[in-house]
Amino acid sequence: MSRALAKTLGYRALMIVITVTVAFWFTGDTGQALSIGLVANVVKTGTYYGYERLWDRISWGVHHETSE
């Protein structure tokens, strides 16, 4: 497993724990908190992937090397 993948998975796990904890504080229900935490993070991960794919198509701010 690459370092970047390990960091990504570790970060996402941390974000799930934080989201579930905050959701539990608001709802007082473990099941709802888990649902909110998991759904929110799946949506955020998918949204970020789409956002990155969109930015892959935008050349603004990208330095392109020229061959001589």
C-alpha positions, 0 to 999 in steps of 0.5 A: 500500500502506498503512503498516499493511499494509507494517509487518504484512508486514515484521514477518511476514517478520522473524518467518519469518526468526527462526523458520527460523533457530532451527529450523535451529539445532535441526535442522541441516536447511535444508528442515526449518527452512523447513518449520517456519518457514513452517508455524508462521507460517501457523498463527500468522497464522490463529490471530491472525485468529481471536483478533481476530475473537473479540475483535470480539464482546466489548464488555468494555473498549470505550468506546461514544460515546452520541449526544445 
